[in-house]
Amino acid sequence: MKRLFLLFTVFGLLVTFGAPALADAHCMDELGCVEVGPDEPIVIGAMLSVSGATSFYGEDSRGGVELAILGRDGMLLGRDIEFVVEDSLCSAEGGQAAAQRMAADETIVGIIGTTCSGAAQGALPIISEAGMIMISPSNTSPSLTNDDRDAGGTYLPGYFRTAHNDLFQGALGARFAVEVLKVGSLATIHDGDPYTEGLAVVMANTFAGLNGEVVFQGAVSKGDTDMSAILTEIAASGPDIVYFPVFVPESEFIASQLVNTPGLEEALMMTADGSFSATFAQNTGDAAVGIYMTGPHVSGDAYDAFLEMWREEIDEAGPPSGFHAHAYDGANLLMDAVEAVAEEMDDGTLVIGRQALRDALSSVEAYDGLTGSLTCQSASPYAGDCATGDALAVFSITEAEVAEGNWPPPIVWTPSMASGG
């Protein structure tokens, strides 16, 4: 695997010391400023899951950021770009620890991340309080862009995302199940994560709104391997389809054991982007054939060129998951915002206001990204959402994904089909 020749630090092993604090006369921004000396790099941070079972998501996004930096020849406003990566894992505790390290580095202009919605909930209070911004390529939980605390919202200023909101993904899955598969009854499983629980709720609510019957809603715990108890309970409810938008490896155990559960032999299965990886199909084996999966879908000439660059610069096998283009767009939005608000002092020092960066991102409208047209919204329940949900599809896993490593699976439905377009 070839890696880009970029300046970056991983897991905090190397420490970059920033410039001295700004004189008050230089910074008029209410949240403070980042100061970049004439010979110093502009530092972009990332909080990504780059270890453990979900590391393929983080590596997928890291590659997208690297290619965005490469697209600018590693330079921004005449300075080198330094890329600092912290492992946020896929948990609130991991996100909190990564955010503490990021917030302690005053040279960082903005952060790409986190990978998982649970990690974002741990990180966001720290990042927001520090006056920083984070742009997630793969958080999809509706709670993160909702400021209604009574409804479970966790939005705080400084949060943006280029990933879809699961209000779109859950609705797409439900409409496909009712309108295309013609199923009448649904069971859902989540694992307690903000992402999985939120998506299961949207799916169930939309399904019920389409006159479907939700016969079971339950949860497993992260780390569970024996799914027999919940699957037996689901079988007793007699669903036509079982929806489990949980992460790997738990989703693999659910799928492989469901097909051998009495009473569920004929039940259809659907999962979501928490399992959007070739490893899901391969690890699940024959049980994966026929599973429906909602997840990110990007196409077009610009995206084809991006994939070619990935194969040349990063890995001939291509991206390991589906959010690389979202990370590319997020990194470019951040770098564009830095270019828009940075002020150069007489001595060549760049002064970058933190509130100015937030304002610049909030004003993004009809940005032509790899993932489509992006407009960053400010009103709950979409506060910080820059994507519309168009870059989604329903896929169906075939034998080629299981036996030959083909990825992604064939597309069977898209939002345009859902709307009759």
HELIX and SHEET records of a PDB file:
HELIX    1   1 SER A   55  LEU A   70  1                                  16    
HELIX    2   2 ALA A   92  ALA A  103  1                                  12    
HELIX    3   3 SER A  117  GLU A  129  1                                  13    
HELIX    4   4 PRO A  142  THR A  145  5                                   4    
HELIX    5   5 ARG A  149  ALA A  151  5                                   3    
HELIX    6   6 ASP A  166  ARG A  175  1                                  10    
HELIX    7   7 PHE A  176  VAL A  180  3                                   5    
HELIX    8   8 PRO A  194  GLY A  209  1                                  16    
HELIX    9   9 SER A  228  SER A  237  1                                  10    
HELIX   10  10 GLU A  250  LEU A  258  1                                   9    
HELIX   11  11 ASP A  273  SER A  275  5                                   3    
HELIX   12  12 ALA A  278  THR A  284  1                                   7    
HELIX   13  13 GLY A  285  ALA A  288  5                                   4    
HELIX   14  14 ASP A  301  GLU A  313  1                                  13    
HELIX   15  15 HIS A  324  VAL A  341  1                                  18    
HELIX   16  16 ARG A  354  SER A  362  1                                   9    
HELIX   17  17 GLU A  399  ALA A  403  1                                   5    
HELIX   18  18 PRO A  415  ALA A  418  1                                   4    
SHEET    1   A 6 LEU A   7  VAL A  10  0                                        
SHEET    2   A 6 ARG A  79  ASP A  87  1                                        
SHEET    3   A 6 ILE A  42  LEU A  48  1                                        
SHEET    4   A 6 ILE A 108  GLY A 113  1                                        
SHEET    5   A 6 MET A 134  SER A 136  1                                        
SHEET    6   A 6 TYR A 159  ARG A 161  1                                        
SHEET    1   B 3 LEU A   7  VAL A  10  0                                        
SHEET    2   B 3 ARG A  79  ASP A  87  1                                        
SHEET    3   B 3 MET A  75  LEU A  76 -1                                        
SHEET    1   C 3 CYS A  33  VAL A  36  0                                        
SHEET    2   C 3 LEU A 350  GLY A 353 -1                                        
SHEET    3   C 3 GLU A 343  GLU A 344 -1                                        
SHEET    1   D 7 GLU A 213  ALA A 219  0                                        
SHEET    2   D 7 SER A 185  HIS A 190  1                                        
SHEET    3   D 7 ILE A 241  TYR A 243  1                                        
SHEET    4   D 7 LEU A 268  THR A 271  1                                        
SHEET    5   D 7 TYR A 292  PRO A 296  1                                        
SHEET    6   D 7 LEU A 392  SER A 396 -1                                        
SHEET    7   D 7 ILE A 411  TRP A 413 -1                                        
SHEET    1   E 2 TYR A 367  GLY A 369  0                                        
SHEET    2   E 2 GLY A 372  LEU A 374 -1                                        
END                                                                             
